[in-house]
Amino acid sequence: MNKSSIKIPFVNLNLQHQPIQIQLEQAIQTVVSQGDFILGQAVADFEREFAAASGAKYGIGVASGTDAIALGLQACNIGSGDEVLLPVNTFIATLIGVLQAGAKPIFVDCDRQTALIDLAAAAKLVTPKTKAIIPVHLYGQMVSPRQLLDFAQTYNLLIFEDAAQAHLAAREGYFAGSVGIAAAFSFYPSKNLGGFGDGGMLLTRDPDIAQKMVRLRNYGAVQKYFHVEMGTNSRLDTLQAAVLLEKLPYLPKWNCDRNHIAKQYDRELLPLASFGITPIENHSDTGHVYHLYVIKIDDSCTFTRQQIQDKLAELGIQTGIHYPIPCHLQPAFTNLGYQAGDFPQAEALAKQILSLPMYPGLSSSEITEIVSAIASILSSSQQLLCL
Ligand SMILES: Cc1ncc(COP(=O)(O)O)c(C=O)c1O
């Protein structure tokens, strides 16, 4: 899809930034004039504020969400010799984080309705070597904290949350990032809270994990030029922290906007259920933050997902697929020994899901236009059938 033909983009960050542009520019200017580019004041302020907002005690800013997982697992002493359960239908970074930490990834299939990790399937994969489970709060919907805590207690496992898509999501009285021993967040620009570049954070309530994370992101140093362990350079950039700190107060409102958009999609898509199109199920008690709004195009639908996506593109409506190939079928990871057919739910979902435009500022008339476009594509097949 070339840029000029896009009428409704998949994401539009300008709508978010324009109203607070002066504020954002001033925040950047302050960092420039203070010159504290590495681990400056804005990093400490943003770590404190984001942790407090998410119900966690400590926040440690790092260079990306991927590093928050890889280094975070290491900070939790999860690594070589440990098996880690993770959903197979996640962004590849969850897997990469586990591998970088030196642990063995054990994939788990997902629930076909919610696309979240299937804990019953996970239970069958626990071995004496299993040390942790990584629930991914996919699309902004939390995996049930109560079920997770029960699961972890039953099998004596650590919970390490991948909350990269779930800033301030809530469920059963827990915020994303406050359920497990630690949680990883991403501030990639299009996330619910995103910077002007890459960024990530580990949240934890454990002071030892927090301290180890502070070392790991900074060459394993406890003070300048004194290194007590192997670390790396993965600090949250001060300029990014300054931007994120300015944006944080708006996050609840932006999440609320996403919820309104999702509710309108839900309502308007309802009649399309009979054509085999339904949204990914959400639990009524969730503080879902709709990082993505995902529909399923069932095999009973007269059009394939590809046809619907192409036709929407022709109408200038950009969509996405999260994710088209489950982790176990990615060419880079064939050495893990999995094959097609191992995870039937995730494999089937990967062929059916389609993410619709979702961002604060997407207007009510645009939502109606998107749903009407899908309806008109579907009804064109009805007309063809009637001919
Ligand atoms: C579920 C999930 N985990 C991890 C990551 C990795 O975050 P980052 O892109 O900041 O490295 C992402 C980001 O796309 C994600 O969606």
The ligand as a Gaussian input file, in Angstrom:
#p B3LYP/6-31G(d) Opt

LIG

0 1
 C        4.502000      -9.075000      23.159000
 C        5.779000      -8.317000      22.938000
 N        6.877000      -8.684000      23.610000
 C        8.034000      -8.029000      23.463000
 C        8.162000      -6.972000      22.605000
 C        9.514000      -6.351000      22.399000
 O        9.574000      -4.989000      22.615000
 P       10.623000      -4.080000      21.806000
 O       10.117000      -3.927000      20.421000
 O       10.583000      -2.793000      22.568000
 O       11.928000      -4.743000      21.884000
 C        7.046000      -6.523000      21.901000
 C        7.130000      -5.350000      21.024000
 O        6.828000      -5.286000      19.910000
 C        5.819000      -7.235000      22.050000
 O        4.730000      -6.875000      21.373000

